[in-house]
């Protein structure tokens, strides 16, 4: 889910709220993937190298998710003024 601040200005409040809902679901999925990854490593189903590479990629994606959430929150706050 990638969007720019400029593109948000063309959306309705309802559409921005839907994007927030999608972002929350994305975040929930990322947390579940991380939990599954830890479980796989603890059960020795994956190597340490695979674990660290996947963990880094998931953490990077989580940072993007958090950044998008911040942008969405700022947009809604701007609209509430």
C-alpha positions as CSV (number, residue, x, y, z in Angstrom):
1,X,0.0,0.0,0.0
2,X,2.0,3.0,-1.3
3,X,0.6,6.5,-1.7
4,X,1.8,10.0,-1.6
5,X,0.6,12.9,0.6
6,X,-0.5,14.7,-2.6
7,X,-2.7,11.8,-3.7
8,X,-4.5,11.7,-0.3
9,X,-5.8,15.3,-0.9
10,X,-7.9,14.0,-3.8
11,X,-9.6,11.3,-1.7
12,X,-12.7,11.6,0.4
13,X,-12.7,11.2,4.2
14,X,-14.3,7.7,3.7
15,X,-11.5,6.7,1.3
16,X,-8.8,7.8,3.8
17,X,-10.5,5.9,6.6
18,X,-10.6,2.8,4.3
19,X,-6.8,3.3,3.8
20,X,-6.3,3.4,7.5
21,X,-8.3,0.2,7.9
22,X,-6.1,-1.5,5.2
23,X,-3.0,-0.2,7.0
24,X,-4.2,-1.7,10.3
25,X,-4.8,-5.1,8.5
26,X,-1.3,-4.8,6.9
27,X,0.2,-4.2,10.3
28,X,-1.7,-7.1,11.9
29,X,-0.4,-9.4,9.1
30,X,3.1,-8.2,9.6
31,X,2.9,-9.0,13.3
32,X,1.6,-12.5,12.5
33,X,4.3,-13.1,10.0
34,X,6.9,-12.1,12.5
35,X,5.4,-14.4,15.1
36,X,5.3,-17.3,12.6
37,X,8.9,-16.5,11.7
38,X,10.0,-16.8,15.3
39,X,8.1,-20.0,15.8
40,X,9.7,-21.5,12.7
41,X,13.1,-20.5,14.0
42,X,12.5,-21.9,17.4
43,X,11.3,-25.2,15.9
44,X,14.5,-25.2,13.8
45,X,12.5,-25.3,10.6
46,X,14.5,-22.5,9.1
47,X,18.2,-21.6,9.3
48,X,19.5,-18.7,11.2
49,X,20.5,-17.0,7.9
50,X,17.0,-17.3,6.5
51,X,15.5,-16.1,9.8
52,X,17.7,-13.0,9.9
53,X,17.1,-12.1,6.2
54,X,13.3,-12.6,6.5
55,X,13.3,-10.7,9.8
56,X,15.1,-7.7,8.3
57,X,12.8,-7.6,5.3
58,X,9.7,-7.8,7.6
59,X,11.1,-5.1,9.9
60,X,11.7,-2.9,6.8
61,X,8.1,-3.5,5.7
62,X,6.9,-2.7,9.2
63,X,8.7,0.6,9.1
64,X,7.0,1.5,5.8
65,X,3.7,0.5,7.3
66,X,4.3,2.7,10.3
67,X,5.3,5.6,8.0
68,X,2.2,5.2,6.0
69,X,0.1,5.2,9.1
70,X,1.7,8.4,10.2
71,X,0.9,10.0,6.9
72,X,-2.7,8.9,7.1
73,X,-3.1,10.2,10.7
74,X,-1.6,13.6,9.7
75,X,-4.0,13.8,6.7
76,X,-7.0,13.2,8.9
77,X,-5.7,15.7,11.5
78,X,-5.3,18.2,8.7
79,X,-8.9,17.7,7.6
80,X,-10.2,18.0,11.2
81,X,-8.8,21.5,11.5
